[in-house]
């Protein structure tokens, strides 16, 4: 089978398309013929040599999310050959075939294309886990979502809006803030000229943060008593210097979470809960009536994967970038 391969650590020039053995189908697993795969910043970090694949996943084939058709099953009754499925993996999704545990696959809503489906798993499962499971966001609360124009950001805005929360979001791009209003954002905060602390106004109950260290002190400052800070990453840096006093005085929770390193015992329950509570919200025949929609900015053929990396690195995109075979 063909696959995207990292031939070393470095820039987009280390990406190639080559032939590799197709993965075996273990008991309880399905093999999926991948039609489309999402591109994530984790793929960029792995390409640079900063984010190795977890044990058991391909070390040189990137890709954390896929959409395609079931090609083979082994000791599985839930899925059959030909079913359209999507999901998260620890790596290897940017190949023509990927093998996944049957309990970690999601059915693709009938009204979505493979490219649209590939824009869902990483963004929406991450956002759901951060907001609902970790952040315990409820109706009437206020939530601050950093990088609201990103794939996770646009997914989180939609989910938070559906839950009945007031949604605040940050971005360095006024255009992305304007576009995010369509996806549930109530108040956009332009951080191109400075910070966000003074623009938040009333305290928020949950912060979903992918920025990291430089935003940490301001995140604590804008949280209401018993607020929850959910850390998804540290794009702006992992080092923190500041006063921990607000955590004690306001009884705050600082919660770290990452999807890639979780095993099936954690991913399968999340997938099952998401399938029950959120997946039906995509399956609307009238697009603009759907409470949740994948935000697909650009699609590239797999042969142009290097260019897709360059575009994502330049922060030119709103929502998701997807590559297709």
N, C-alpha and C positions, 0 to 999 in steps of 0.2 A: 504494500500500500504506500501511497505518497503521504508525506508529513512535512510540516515546517520543522526545521532543525536549527538549533543554535550550534554553530561550529566552534564557538569559543565565547569568551566574555568581551563585550565591547559595544560598538554602535550598531545601527541597523544593518551594516555591511556583513555582520556575522550570521545573518539569516539566510538560509537556503531551503529549497524544496528538494527532498530526496526520497529514496525508497528505503523503507524499514519493514521488518517483519510485522505481520498483523497480530494483535494481541489475542491471547487465548481466552476462552470463555470458561471461567471457573464456576463451580456450583453456586446457585443463587444469584448469578450475574446475567446480564444481557450485553450483547455487542451491538453497538449503534453505528450505522453508516452516517457519518457527520455530513450535513449539508451546509451548516453555518456555525461559526464559533465567535464568541465575544472576545474583544481585545480589552485587557485591563492593565492598569499601571503595575500590577504584580508581574505581568509578562515583561514589561520594560525593565523592572528591577532585576528579574531573573536573567534577562539578556545581558545586563551590565555585570552580572556575577554577584549580586547583592541579595538574592532571594532564592535559595536552592529549593528544588521540589522536595516535598516530604518523602520519607521512605516508602517504597512500593510504587511510586509514580515515576514516569520517564524523566530522566535528568536533563535531557536535551530537546525534548519536544514540548513546546509551551501550550498554553490554553487551559483555562479554568472553567469554561462553560461551553456547552454544545447544544445543538438542536439537530435532530435527524430522525431516521427511521430504524426501528429494531431490525437487525439483520440475523441475529441468532440468539437463542436462549438456552439456559441449562438449569434444570430443576427449578423452573419458574412457571407459575400459573397466572400471575398478574398481567404479564405482557405477552404478546404474540408477535411473530414476524410481521413487519409492515406497520406496526403502531408508530405513531409520531410522538417522540419524546424529547425532553430537554432536561438539563440538570447541571449540577456542579461536580467537578472532579478536582483532584489534587494536581493535575497536569495531564498533558497529552491530548487535549481536546482539539488542537489544531492539526489533526491528522484525519485521514479518510475514515478510520475506524477507531472507536474507543470502547473499552469494556468498563461497565459500571455495575454496582450492586443494584439489584432490582428495586430495592426499597428507597433508593436515592433518586430515582427518575420521576419526572413529572410529565403528565400528559399535556401536549400542546393544544391550547384552545383551538377549535375548528376554524375560527375566523382569522387566525394569525399565520403569516408566512414563516418559513424556517428562519429567515433573517430577523424578523421581529421577535420570534421566540428566543433566539440566541441572545437577545438584548435583555432578557428577563432574569435568569437564575442568579447571577452574582449580585446584580444591583438590588433586586427585590428581596431575595432571601437575606442579604446583608442588612438592608433597611428594615425589614420586618423583625429580624432578630434584635437589632439595635433599639428600635422604638417600642416594640410590644413585649418581647421577652426580657431584655436587659433593662430597657428604660421604663417599662410599665406605663407608657403614655396613655392617658385616658381623655375622654371628652371634656372640653372646657379648659384643659391645660394649654400652656404655651411651650412651644418647642423651637429651638434655634438649630438650624441645619447649616453647617459650614460647607462651602463649595456646592451650593445648591444647584448649580448648573451641570454638575457631574452626573455620571450614571447613577450612582448611589444617591446623590442629592435629589435628582428628579424623582426617583422611586420613593425616597423618604418623604418628600413633600406630598406626593399623592396619597401615600398610606396615612400620613398624619392628618391630612385634610379629610380623608374618609373616616378616620376615627373621631372627628369632631374637634380637633385641636386647632389653635391659632398658630400658623406657620410663619416663622421668621427665617430668612436665609441670607447668607453672605456670598458675595462674589466680587472679584476685581473687575468684572465686566458688566457695565450697565445693560448691555444688550442681553446677556444671559439672564439677568434679573428680570428684565421685561418678558422674556420668553417663559420664564419659570412661573409667571402669574397664571398661565394657562393650566399648569399642573399642580395647583393647590397652594402656591405661595401667596401669603397675605401681605407681608411686609418685606421688601428687599432692602438689604444694607450693602451699599457700595463701599468696599474696602480698598479701592485703588489708591485712595489718598490718605489712608490711615487705618485706625483700629475700628472695632465694632462696639466697644463697651458702652459708649455714650448714646449710641443709636438704638440700643435694644429697648430702652424705656423700662416698662414694668419688668420685674424679674421673670425668668422662664423656669419651667419645671424640669425640662430635659434639654441637654445639649448633645447633638450628634457631631463629633469632631474627627476630621481626618487630617487636621493641620499639625497637631502635636504641641511640642514644647512652647513655641512662641505665643500660642493662644491660651496656654494653660491658666495663667493668672486671671486673664479677663473672663475666661469661661467660669471660673469659680466666683468671680465678682458678680456676674449677671444671673447666677442661679438663685432661685428662691430657697428658703429653708426646706430641707429634706429633698433638694433637687438631685438629679442624676446626670452625671457627665459620662457619656459613653464614648470611649476612644476607639476609633476604627483604624487609625494610622497616624503617621507623623511626617506628612509630605513637606512640612516646613522645618522639620528638625525634631530630634528626640530628646534633647537636653532641656531640663526644666530648672529655673532659678526663681524662687519666689516664696511667698508666705503661705504656709499650710494652715494658718489659723482659720480661714473661712470654712475649711472642711469640718473642723471641730465645732466652731460656733454655730454653723448652719446645719450641722448633721448631714453633710453631703455624702453622696456615694460617687466614687470614681471607678468606673467599670471598663475593663479592657476586653476586647473581643476580636477574634480573627477567624475566618472561615477555613482557610486552606489547610491548617494543621489538624482539624478535627477528624476523628475517626467515624466510622459508620454508626457507632452507638450514639453519637451526638447529632450527626447530620440527618439520619433517618427520621428521628422524631420531629426535627425542625421541618423537613420536607413534608411529612405527613400533616403537621399542623398548618403549614402554609397552604397545602393543597386543599384542606378543608375550609379555611377561613378566607383566603385571598384569591386562589386560582379562579373560582367562579366569576370573580369581578372583572376578569379579562374577556370572558366569553360572551361578548355582546355583539350582535350582528350589525347594530348601528354604531359606528366607531365613536362618535362624539357623545354617546350615551354611556360608554363604558367608564365605570369609576376608576379603573386602573388601565394604563396604556404603556407599552414599552416606548421609550423615547430613543428612536434610532436616528442618529445624526448622519452617519455615512456608512456605506457598504463598499468593501473592496474585494476583488478576487484574491484568492490566497497567493497568487503569483505576485501581487503588489503588497504583500504583508510588510515589507520594509518601509514603504511609503506610509502605510497606516500607522506604523510606529512613530515615524517622524511627525505626522500630524498630531497624534496624541501627545507627544512630547512638547509640542508647541502650544498646547492648551487651546487649540483652535476649535474644539468640538463642544457641542452641547448635548448632553446625554451620552449615548453609547456609539462605539465604533464596532462594526461586525465584519468579519471576513468570511467568504464563501468559496466552496469548491465548485 
